[in-house]
Amino acid sequence: MTLLVADLSNHQTPKLANYPADLYIFKATEGQGGQTYSVDKNCDKYVQQAKKAGKPYGVYHFMDQSPWENQAKWFLKNIKGYIGEAVLFLDYEAYGRIGTDKALKWLQYVEKETGVKPLMYMSASVTHEENWSKVVANGNGLWVADYSAPLDPLGYWKSCALWQFTSKPYDKSYFYGDKKAWAAYAKGSKVSTPTEQPEKAPVVSLPKGYTTKGKTIWTMADDVKKGKVGNGDARKKTLGFMSKGVQAVVDYQLGKISKSAAIDILVSETKNGVYGNDPGRKKILGTYYNDVQAKINGKPKVIARTYTVKSGDTLSGIGAKLGIPWKTLASKNGLKSPYTIFPGQKI
């Protein structure tokens, strides 16, 4: 079984109903470059709404470069009321990559104090870039961010408990399990992560057994016209994250919109991370791949900009403001792991 998860923080409006999902994960606390700590202003608002709606939830700490024990104590201080209800996570990315041994100590300390074994959150690339063997041996599950399809190999982990497949218009993930499994993570019970998981976004099948696995956008559009995929909400549910792009191709093939308009929609969806990266993107877009890539690669405009780092800034936050991937910022500015930046620094 697979459940949809919405990951929310102060970047979204504090109204849970705007983000329909089966499960929720909220940012609780954050280190800010080793200088200060913060509590997410929307966290408790979301938690109370989730409780009222009967929605299971989780909370996480965004790690920084300060001592791991200070971060663990800060996290625990601010989630006291959620222990036993919330699944716990450690967000390990950007400037918070302080080493696997320190991350393990954070995980073990939190588990000792709560009886709950936290899960790790990181991008797929980080599962390869650092040695996570001790964390895996400790039994900490993985929540991985990877917008490619199929999923990249997961380094030291054989499988993941959650997969974040997009950040547009907000972070969405799939949880590989049911609500009982989620509750087991929250209560500290032993949970077995599935050993076999879908290579792409989980497939929801109609009674007639339709599957999107291994099919291109063109093939799915053709199946829609043949009546194999159902109609309305059933069709959207079956096609999942690819439904908008498939509909654009259907409309083009039926003469409702031009090919250029269809390509524009596919370009927009691609830029939003819907089809991931190559080689998965190429497989899904099929015959439309070259047109989409040509439009994306078009005529790049190079604009030189300088940003002055402020207290509390992060590379990912600066990247979001400038519309530039944080890894690109790091590369262009000669920043390497642990990607530390300082107030007054020019980026």
C-alpha positions as CSV (number, residue, x, y, z in Angstrom):
1,M,0.0,0.0,0.0
2,T,1.2,3.5,-0.8
3,L,0.0,6.8,0.9
4,L,0.5,10.4,-0.3
5,V,2.5,12.6,2.1
6,A,2.6,16.4,2.1
7,D,5.7,18.1,3.7
8,L,4.9,21.5,5.0
9,S,6.6,24.4,6.8
10,N,6.5,28.2,7.1
11,H,6.9,28.3,3.3
12,Q,3.2,27.4,3.0
13,T,0.1,29.0,4.3
14,P,-0.9,27.6,7.7
15,K,-4.1,26.0,6.4
16,L,-3.9,22.2,6.1
17,A,-7.0,21.9,3.9
18,N,-5.0,23.6,1.1
19,Y,-2.7,20.6,0.9
20,P,-4.8,17.4,0.7
21,A,-2.8,14.2,1.6
22,D,-3.1,11.0,3.5
23,L,-0.3,11.8,5.9
24,Y,1.7,15.0,6.8
25,I,5.2,15.9,7.8
26,F,5.9,19.3,9.4
27,K,9.2,21.1,10.0
28,A,9.5,21.6,13.7
29,T,12.9,23.0,14.3
30,E,16.0,24.2,12.4
31,G,19.6,25.1,13.0
32,Q,20.7,28.2,11.2
33,G,24.3,27.9,10.2
34,G,25.5,27.1,13.7
35,Q,24.5,30.5,15.0
36,T,20.9,30.2,16.3
37,Y,18.0,27.8,16.4
38,S,14.4,28.3,15.4
39,V,11.0,26.8,15.8
40,D,8.9,26.7,12.7
41,K,6.0,29.1,13.2
42,N,3.5,26.9,11.4
43,C,4.4,23.6,13.0
44,D,2.0,23.5,15.9
45,K,-0.8,25.1,13.8
46,Y,-0.5,22.3,11.4
47,V,-0.2,19.6,14.1
48,Q,-3.5,20.8,15.8
49,Q,-5.3,20.8,12.4
50,A,-3.9,17.4,11.6
51,K,-5.2,16.0,15.0
52,K,-8.6,17.6,14.4
53,A,-8.8,16.1,11.0
54,G,-7.6,12.7,12.2
55,K,-4.5,12.8,10.0
56,P,-1.3,11.0,11.1
57,Y,1.7,13.2,11.0
58,G,5.5,13.5,11.6
59,V,7.9,16.2,12.5
60,Y,11.6,16.9,11.6
61,H,14.6,18.8,12.6
62,F,16.7,20.6,9.9
63,M,20.3,19.9,10.9
64,D,23.1,22.6,10.9
65,Q,26.8,22.7,11.8
66,S,26.4,23.3,15.5
67,P,27.0,20.5,18.1
68,W,24.7,17.6,17.5
69,E,23.7,17.3,21.1
70,N,22.5,20.9,21.2
71,Q,20.4,20.3,18.2
72,A,18.9,17.1,19.6
73,K,18.0,18.8,22.9
74,W,16.4,21.8,21.0
75,F,14.4,19.4,18.9
76,L,13.1,17.4,21.8
77,K,12.3,20.5,23.9
78,N,10.0,21.7,21.1
79,I,8.2,18.5,20.2
80,K,7.3,17.2,23.7
81,G,3.6,17.2,23.0
82,Y,4.0,15.1,19.8
83,I,6.0,12.1,21.1
84,G,4.1,8.9,20.6
85,E,2.0,10.5,17.9
86,A,4.5,11.8,15.4
87,V,7.0,10.0,13.3
88,L,10.4,11.7,13.8
89,F,12.9,12.7,11.1
90,L,16.3,14.2,10.8
91,D,16.7,16.4,7.7
92,Y,20.3,16.1,6.5
93,E,21.2,18.4,3.6
94,A,22.9,21.6,2.4
95,Y,24.9,23.2,5.2
96,G,23.7,20.6,7.7
97,R,26.0,17.8,6.5
98,I,28.1,17.5,9.6
99,G,29.1,13.9,9.1
100,T,27.5,10.5,9.4
101,D,28.9,9.8,12.9
102,K,27.4,13.0,14.3
103,A,24.1,12.3,12.6
104,L,24.1,8.8,14.1
105,K,24.7,10.3,17.6
106,W,21.7,12.6,17.1
107,L,19.5,9.7,16.0
108,Q,20.6,7.5,18.9
109,Y,20.1,10.3,21.5
110,V,16.6,11.1,20.3
111,E,15.7,7.4,20.3
112,K,17.1,7.0,23.8
113,E,15.0,10.0,25.1
114,T,11.8,9.1,23.3
115,G,11.8,5.4,22.5
116,V,11.2,6.4,18.9
117,K,13.7,5.5,16.2
118,P,13.9,8.6,13.8
119,L,14.3,8.3,10.0
120,M,16.8,10.1,7.9
121,Y,15.9,12.5,5.1
122,M,18.4,13.2,2.3
123,S,18.7,13.5,-1.4
124,A,19.5,10.3,-3.4
125,S,23.0,11.6,-4.2
126,V,23.8,12.0,-0.5
127,T,23.1,8.3,0.1
128,H,26.2,7.6,-2.0
129,E,28.4,10.5,-1.0
130,E,28.9,9.6,2.6
131,N,29.3,6.3,4.5
132,W,25.9,5.5,6.1
133,S,26.7,1.9,7.0
134,K,26.5,2.5,10.8
135,V,23.2,4.4,10.4
136,V,21.7,1.6,8.4
137,A,23.0,-1.0,10.9
138,N,21.3,1.1,13.6
139,G,18.0,0.5,11.9
140,N,17.2,4.0,10.9
141,G,14.9,4.1,7.8
142,L,15.3,6.4,4.8
143,W,13.1,9.2,3.5
144,V,14.8,10.0,0.1
145,A,14.3,13.0,-2.2
146,D,14.8,12.1,-5.8
147,Y,12.8,13.7,-8.7
148,S,14.1,11.2,-11.2
149,A,12.2,8.2,-12.5
150,P,13.2,5.4,-12.0
151,L,14.6,6.0,-8.5
152,D,18.4,6.1,-8.4
153,P,20.1,3.3,-6.3
154,L,19.9,4.2,-2.6
155,G,23.5,3.8,-1.6
156,Y,23.8,2.0,1.7
157,W,20.0,1.5,2.0
158,K,18.3,-1.3,0.1
159,S,15.0,0.5,0.1
160,C,13.3,3.6,1.4
161,A,10.3,4.1,3.6
162,L,9.3,7.4,1.9
163,W,10.1,8.9,-1.5
164,Q,9.8,12.6,-2.1
165,F,9.1,12.8,-5.9
166,T,8.4,16.5,-6.4
167,S,8.8,19.9,-4.8
168,K,6.1,21.6,-7.0
169,P,4.0,23.3,-5.9
170,Y,5.1,22.0,-2.5
171,D,7.0,18.9,-1.3
172,K,5.1,15.6,-1.9
173,S,6.2,12.1,-1.0
174,Y,4.9,8.6,-1.0
175,F,5.0,6.4,2.1
176,Y,5.3,2.7,1.4
177,G,2.9,1.3,3.9
178,D,-0.4,1.8,5.6
179,K,-1.5,4.0,8.5
180,K,-0.7,1.1,10.9
181,A,2.9,1.1,9.7
182,W,3.1,4.8,10.2
183,A,1.7,4.5,13.7
184,A,4.4,1.9,14.4
185,Y,7.1,4.3,13.4
186,A,5.6,6.9,15.7
187,K,5.4,4.6,18.7
188,G,8.8,3.1,18.3
189,S,7.6,-0.3,17.3
190,K,9.7,-2.4,14.9
191,V,8.8,-1.7,11.3
192,S,9.9,-3.6,8.2
193,T,10.6,-1.4,5.3
194,P,9.4,-3.0,2.0
195,T,12.3,-4.7,0.1
196,E,10.7,-4.2,-3.3
197,Q,9.4,-0.8,-4.3
198,P,8.1,0.8,-7.5
199,E,10.7,2.2,-9.9
200,K,8.5,5.2,-10.5
201,A,5.6,6.9,-8.9
202,P,3.3,4.3,-7.3
203,V,0.8,2.9,-9.8
204,V,-2.9,3.0,-8.9
205,S,-4.8,0.4,-10.9
206,L,-8.4,0.5,-12.1
207,P,-10.5,-2.6,-11.7
208,K,-9.5,-3.6,-15.3
209,G,-5.9,-3.6,-14.1
210,Y,-4.5,-0.6,-16.1
211,T,-0.9,0.3,-15.2
212,T,1.4,3.2,-16.2
213,K,4.5,1.2,-15.7
214,G,7.0,1.3,-18.6
215,K,4.7,3.5,-20.7
216,T,5.4,6.8,-22.4
217,I,3.3,9.9,-22.4
218,W,2.2,9.1,-26.0
219,T,1.2,5.5,-25.1
220,M,-0.8,6.6,-22.1
221,A,-2.6,9.3,-24.2
222,D,-3.4,6.7,-26.8
223,D,-4.8,4.4,-24.0
224,V,-7.0,7.3,-22.8
225,K,-8.5,7.7,-26.2
226,K,-9.2,4.0,-26.4
227,G,-11.1,4.2,-23.1
228,K,-8.6,2.0,-21.1
229,V,-7.9,4.6,-18.4
230,G,-11.3,5.6,-17.3
231,N,-12.6,9.2,-16.9
232,G,-12.6,12.1,-14.5
233,D,-11.1,11.6,-11.1
234,A,-10.5,7.8,-11.8
235,R,-8.3,8.7,-14.7
236,K,-6.4,11.4,-12.7
237,K,-5.9,8.9,-9.9
238,T,-4.6,6.2,-12.2
239,L,-2.3,8.5,-14.1
240,G,-1.2,10.3,-10.9
241,F,1.6,12.8,-11.3
242,M,1.6,12.4,-15.1
243,S,-2.1,13.1,-15.6
244,K,-1.7,16.8,-16.7
245,G,0.9,16.0,-19.3
246,V,-1.0,13.0,-20.7
247,Q,-4.2,15.2,-21.0
248,A,-2.2,17.8,-22.9
249,V,-1.1,15.2,-25.4
250,V,-4.7,13.8,-25.7
251,D,-6.0,17.3,-26.4
252,Y,-3.3,17.8,-29.0
253,Q,-4.1,14.5,-30.7
254,L,-7.8,15.3,-30.7
255,G,-7.1,18.7,-32.3
256,K,-8.2,20.7,-29.2
257,I,-4.9,22.5,-28.8
258,S,-1.8,22.9,-31.0
259,K,1.3,20.8,-30.7
260,S,3.2,23.9,-29.5
261,A,0.7,24.4,-26.7
262,A,1.0,20.7,-25.7
263,I,4.8,21.0,-25.6
264,D,4.5,24.1,-23.5
265,I,2.6,22.2,-20.9
266,L,5.1,19.3,-21.0
267,V,7.9,21.8,-20.6
268,S,6.2,23.4,-17.6
269,E,5.7,20.0,-16.0
270,T,9.3,19.0,-16.7
271,K,10.6,22.2,-15.1
272,N,8.5,21.5,-12.1
273,G,10.2,18.2,-11.7
274,V,7.3,16.0,-12.7
275,Y,9.3,13.8,-15.1
276,G,12.5,13.7,-13.1
277,N,15.9,13.6,-14.7
278,D,17.4,11.5,-17.5
279,P,17.3,8.6,-18.3
280,G,13.9,8.4,-16.6
281,R,12.6,11.6,-18.2
282,K,13.6,10.5,-21.7
283,K,11.7,7.2,-21.2
284,I,8.5,8.9,-20.0
285,L,8.4,11.7,-22.6
286,G,9.3,9.3,-25.4
287,T,8.7,11.0,-28.8
288,Y,8.1,14.3,-27.2
289,Y,11.5,14.4,-25.4
290,N,13.5,16.2,-28.1
291,D,10.8,18.9,-28.5
292,V,10.6,19.5,-24.8
293,Q,14.4,19.6,-24.3
294,A,14.9,21.9,-27.2
295,K,12.4,24.4,-25.7
296,I,14.0,24.1,-22.3
297,N,17.5,24.5,-23.6
298,G,16.4,27.3,-26.0
299,K,18.2,30.6,-25.7
300,P,19.6,30.8,-22.1
301,K,19.9,34.3,-20.7
302,V,23.0,34.8,-18.5
303,I,22.4,37.3,-15.8
304,A,25.2,38.2,-13.4
305,R,23.9,38.7,-9.9
306,T,25.4,39.1,-6.5
307,Y,23.7,38.2,-3.2
308,T,24.9,39.3,0.2
309,V,24.4,36.5,2.8
310,K,22.3,37.5,5.8
311,S,22.1,35.9,9.2
312,G,19.9,32.8,9.0
313,D,20.4,32.4,5.2
314,T,21.0,28.9,3.7
315,L,22.3,28.0,0.3
316,S,18.9,26.3,-0.4
317,G,17.0,29.4,0.7
318,I,19.2,31.7,-1.4
319,G,18.8,29.4,-4.3
320,A,15.0,29.5,-4.0
321,K,15.1,33.3,-3.9
322,L,17.3,33.5,-7.0
323,G,15.7,30.6,-8.9
324,I,19.1,28.7,-8.9
325,P,19.7,25.2,-7.6
326,W,21.7,25.4,-4.4
327,K,24.3,22.9,-5.8
328,T,24.9,25.3,-8.7
329,L,25.5,28.1,-6.2
330,A,27.9,26.0,-4.3
331,S,29.8,25.0,-7.4
332,K,30.0,28.6,-8.9
333,N,31.2,29.9,-5.5
334,G,33.7,27.2,-4.8
335,L,31.8,25.9,-1.8
336,K,32.3,22.3,-0.8
337,S,30.8,20.1,1.9
338,P,29.8,21.1,4.6
339,Y,28.8,24.2,2.5
340,T,29.2,26.7,5.3
341,I,28.3,30.4,4.5
342,F,28.6,33.5,6.6
343,P,26.7,36.8,7.0
344,G,28.2,39.4,4.7
345,Q,29.6,36.9,2.3
346,K,29.0,37.6,-1.4
347,I,27.3,34.8,-3.4
